[in-house]
Amino acid sequence: MGVFLKNGRYHYKRMIDGRVYYRSLGIKKGQESMLSARMKQVDDEITATAYGLPIPGRATTLSEYKTIYLKHKAHKKSLDRDAQRLDYVIDALPDLPLKQFRMTHFEELERILKEDGKEPATINRYLELLRHLFNLAIEDGILTVNPLAHWEPFVEHGTRRALADDEIGKVFGALEGIKDDKRFKSIRHVARDLVLFALATGMRLSEIINLRSDQVHEDAISLPVSATKSRRRGISKQRAKFIVLNAVALDVIRRQPESADGYVFRVGRRHPNIVFYLTQKIREKSGVRDFTFHALRHTASTIISAHSSLAAARAVLGHADIKTTLRYTHPGLAEQRASVEKLGDHLLGIISK
């Protein structure tokens, strides 16, 4: 760490974690009386830059604070999804200093999300993410008030469900008509395999499109994850999520052409929005009006629990809490009828004794 004179101006040098930082102090020879205060200011700026902290005295914009927020939340399983949603918000709204955001900005964001076909539940997730971000900015001393403190979420209709067997057939029928459609050039060659792989594994879309070849080991996938979706006390021993692959999933992987970038599936961009227009087309051609890609995960969970057990479905989907798996399991009417019939037979057997 030190000050040096170059071309008649003072400069500052400091090393942090093996990296050297140089800054001009903006002070000429002969202005040494200002040197001490300016050195302190520049030293604080370098420290903030090195550790990803807000730069003192400078208004932090949303795009700048996004990096800080993601570092704070590095433990989250949904970190990639949070990053993608924040990128969406930064593209949709002006990149203002955090202090300048008002409720009118978020009303505009809600309008944009609605026009983009987002459901009320999804819009809630975007705004909840931003509210958490602003709360963290308050903890960091950047804000004193959360502009979303009085935001009220939309009523969620809970429309997610498992697909029936005939609906699965209709979805694959719709995919046959899409593979030759040039409007889906970034995904059409792999759309059917993405859907089939989601059904065969129960994996999330973001996990599938970001799956790398080196994460596939014989008949299993190993994905690095933290133990929980939210921070909890103590240190977890869980370092990876293991997904056992069945013959259908293995066959999908084997027929993918080798990719230079190391990813299993070749898609135009690795962002969940890549299936937005594909989903719309599937709804139109299949007649399954509420089809979503995430419904495939619900469907996989339901099939597994019906043929095996709820505990098995929990293991496959990688849920920390079996209550989460319950929300992904949707018994059909036939299964419910069979279950209540068994219950009735059991009760009759007890009563008749």
ChimeraX attribute file (.defattr): number of C-alpha atoms within 10 A of each C-alpha:
attribute: neighborCount
match mode: 1-to-1
recipient: residues
	/A:1	11
	/A:2	10
	/A:3	16
	/A:4	12
	/A:5	13
	/A:6	11
	/A:7	8
	/A:8	11
	/A:9	15
	/A:10	20
	/A:11	20
	/A:12	19
	/A:13	17
	/A:14	16
	/A:15	14
	/A:16	12
	/A:17	7
	/A:18	7
	/A:19	8
	/A:20	11
	/A:21	16
	/A:22	15
	/A:23	16
	/A:24	16
	/A:25	18
	/A:26	12
	/A:27	17
	/A:28	16
	/A:29	12
	/A:30	9
	/A:31	11
	/A:32	11
	/A:33	9
	/A:34	12
	/A:35	16
	/A:36	9
	/A:37	10
	/A:38	16
	/A:39	20
	/A:40	10
	/A:41	14
	/A:42	20
	/A:43	18
	/A:44	14
	/A:45	18
	/A:46	21
	/A:47	17
	/A:48	14
	/A:49	13
	/A:50	14
	/A:51	12
	/A:52	15
	/A:53	19
	/A:54	21
	/A:55	17
	/A:56	13
	/A:57	9
	/A:58	10
	/A:59	15
	/A:60	21
	/A:61	18
	/A:62	25
	/A:63	18
	/A:64	17
	/A:65	21
	/A:66	19
	/A:67	14
	/A:68	19
	/A:69	20
	/A:70	17
	/A:71	14
	/A:72	12
	/A:73	16
	/A:74	13
	/A:75	17
	/A:76	18
	/A:77	16
	/A:78	16
	/A:79	15
	/A:80	16
	/A:81	14
	/A:82	20
	/A:83	15
	/A:84	15
	/A:85	17
	/A:86	21
	/A:87	14
	/A:88	14
	/A:89	21
	/A:90	16
	/A:91	11
	/A:92	14
	/A:93	15
	/A:94	13
	/A:95	16
	/A:96	15
	/A:97	16
	/A:98	21
	/A:99	18
	/A:100	11
	/A:101	18
	/A:102	12
	/A:103	14
	/A:104	10
	/A:105	14
	/A:106	18
	/A:107	12
	/A:108	13
	/A:109	19
	/A:110	18
	/A:111	12
	/A:112	16
	/A:113	19
	/A:114	14
	/A:115	9
	/A:116	10
	/A:117	13
	/A:118	15
	/A:119	14
	/A:120	17
	/A:121	15
	/A:122	15
	/A:123	21
	/A:124	18
	/A:125	14
	/A:126	18
	/A:127	20
	/A:128	16
	/A:129	15
	/A:130	22
	/A:131	18
	/A:132	14
	/A:133	23
	/A:134	25
	/A:135	20
	/A:136	18
	/A:137	22
	/A:138	14
	/A:139	11
	/A:140	13
	/A:141	10
	/A:142	22
	/A:143	16
	/A:144	13
	/A:145	12
	/A:146	22
	/A:147	21
	/A:148	18
	/A:149	11
	/A:150	9
	/A:151	14
	/A:152	10
	/A:153	13
	/A:154	12
	/A:155	9
	/A:156	12
	/A:157	9
	/A:158	8
	/A:159	11
	/A:160	17
	/A:161	21
	/A:162	24
	/A:163	24
	/A:164	13
	/A:165	10
	/A:166	8
	/A:167	15
	/A:168	20
	/A:169	13
	/A:170	17
	/A:171	21
	/A:172	17
	/A:173	15
	/A:174	19
	/A:175	21
	/A:176	13
	/A:177	13
	/A:178	22
	/A:179	17
	/A:180	12
	/A:181	11
	/A:182	10
	/A:183	12
	/A:184	18
	/A:185	14
	/A:186	15
	/A:187	21
	/A:188	22
	/A:189	16
	/A:190	16
	/A:191	21
	/A:192	20
	/A:193	19
	/A:194	20
	/A:195	19
	/A:196	17
	/A:197	23
	/A:198	23
	/A:199	24
	/A:200	21
	/A:201	21
	/A:202	25
	/A:203	20
	/A:204	17
	/A:205	23
	/A:206	15
	/A:207	14
	/A:208	20
	/A:209	19
	/A:210	19
	/A:211	19
	/A:212	18
	/A:213	16
	/A:214	11
	/A:215	16
	/A:216	19
	/A:217	11
	/A:218	9
	/A:219	12
	/A:220	15
	/A:221	19
	/A:222	17
	/A:223	16
	/A:224	13
	/A:225	16
	/A:226	19
	/A:227	21
	/A:228	16
	/A:229	15
	/A:230	11
	/A:231	12
	/A:232	10
	/A:233	5
	/A:234	6
	/A:235	7
	/A:236	10
	/A:237	8
	/A:238	11
	/A:239	12
	/A:240	14
	/A:241	18
	/A:242	18
	/A:243	19
	/A:244	17
	/A:245	20
	/A:246	13
	/A:247	10
	/A:248	13
	/A:249	20
	/A:250	17
	/A:251	13
	/A:252	18
	/A:253	17
	/A:254	10
	/A:255	10
	/A:256	14
	/A:257	10
	/A:258	13
	/A:259	12
	/A:260	8
	/A:261	9
	/A:262	14
	/A:263	19
	/A:264	24
	/A:265	24
	/A:266	20
	/A:267	18
	/A:268	12
	/A:269	12
	/A:270	18
	/A:271	15
	/A:272	17
	/A:273	13
	/A:274	17
	/A:275	19
	/A:276	14
	/A:277	13
	/A:278	20
	/A:279	17
	/A:280	15
	/A:281	17
	/A:282	23
	/A:283	18
	/A:284	13
	/A:285	16
	/A:286	18
	/A:287	14
	/A:288	15
	/A:289	12
	/A:290	14
	/A:291	23
	/A:292	19
	/A:293	18
	/A:294	17
	/A:295	21
	/A:296	27
	/A:297	25
	/A:298	24
	/A:299	25
	/A:300	24
	/A:301	28
	/A:302	27
	/A:303	20
	/A:304	19
	/A:305	20
	/A:306	16
	/A:307	10
	/A:308	11
	/A:309	13
	/A:310	18
	/A:311	14
	/A:312	15
	/A:313	25
	/A:314	22
	/A:315	17
	/A:316	21
	/A:317	22
	/A:318	19
	/A:319	17
	/A:320	13
	/A:321	11
	/A:322	15
	/A:323	10
	/A:324	13
	/A:325	23
	/A:326	17
	/A:327	13
	/A:328	23
	/A:329	23
	/A:330	20
	/A:331	18
	/A:332	13
	/A:333	9
	/A:334	8
	/A:335	12
	/A:336	12
	/A:337	12
	/A:338	11
	/A:339	13
	/A:340	11
	/A:341	12
	/A:342	12
	/A:343	12
	/A:344	12
	/A:345	12
	/A:346	11
	/A:347	11
	/A:348	11
	/A:349	10
	/A:350	9
	/A:351	8
	/A:352	6
	/A:353	5
